[in-house]
């Protein structure tokens, strides 16, 4: 079965159309001071970060979860309770 000559370009365009908005969200979040403040282990007000995540999730139907994970083991995420056996992203596997 032959592939239409336009098919690879169409697939690439479709993938870029999906990934580009996600990349924009990540780049936007990287500029937000509220996420940097949460790196301070004494700062515990996650409400602004959670609201920012909620607004971005509501604006993009392809985003199901936005989260920030910190070295002290905190996971800042809306509407998610990890099972007790889930390890911190900073806990070594071995």
C-alpha positions in Angstrom: 0.0 0.0 0.0 1.5 3.3 -1.0 1.5 6.3 1.3 0.2 9.5 -0.1 3.0 12.0 -0.7 1.3 14.6 1.5 0.8 12.2 4.5 4.1 12.8 6.3 3.7 16.6 6.1 0.2 16.3 7.3 1.2 14.1 10.3 4.0 16.5 11.2 1.6 19.5 11.1 -0.9 17.6 13.2 1.7 16.7 15.8 3.1 20.3 15.9 -0.4 21.6 16.4 -0.8 19.3 19.4 2.6 19.9 21.0 3.0 23.6 20.4 0.3 24.7 22.9 1.7 22.4 25.5 5.2 23.8 25.0 3.8 27.3 25.3 2.2 26.4 28.7 5.5 24.9 30.0 7.4 28.0 28.8 4.8 30.3 30.5 5.0 28.3 33.8 8.8 28.6 33.8 8.4 32.4 34.1 6.1 32.3 37.1 7.5 33.4 40.5 4.8 31.6 42.4 6.3 28.2 41.3 9.8 29.4 42.2 8.6 30.5 45.7 7.4 27.0 46.3 11.0 25.8 46.1 11.5 27.4 49.5 10.7 24.6 51.9 9.3 27.2 54.4 6.7 28.5 51.9 3.6 26.3 51.9 0.9 28.4 50.2 0.2 26.3 47.1 -3.2 28.0 46.4 -1.9 30.4 43.8 0.0 27.7 41.9 -3.1 25.4 42.0 -5.3 28.2 40.6 -2.8 28.9 37.9 -2.8 25.2 37.0 -6.6 25.1 37.0 -6.9 28.1 34.6 -4.4 26.6 32.2 -6.0 23.2 32.3 -9.5 24.7 31.7 -8.1 26.7 28.7 -6.6 23.6 27.0 -8.6 20.4 26.7 -5.4 18.4 25.9 -4.0 19.1 29.4 -5.3 16.6 32.0 -2.8 17.4 34.8 -0.3 20.1 35.4 2.0 19.6 38.3 5.2 20.9 40.0 7.4 18.4 41.9 10.0 19.6 44.4 13.2 18.1 45.8 11.6 17.9 49.3 9.1 15.4 47.9 6.1 17.8 47.5 3.9 17.3 44.5 1.6 20.3 43.7 -1.2 19.1 41.6 -5.0 19.6 41.3 -7.5 16.8 41.9 -5.0 14.0 42.4 -4.2 11.9 45.4 -1.4 9.5 44.7 -1.7 6.0 46.1 0.4 5.5 49.2 2.9 3.3 47.4 3.9 6.0 44.8 7.4 7.3 45.5 8.5 10.9 45.3 10.0 11.8 42.0 13.2 12.6 43.8 13.5 9.3 45.6 16.1 7.1 44.0 14.9 3.9 42.5 17.7 1.9 43.9 
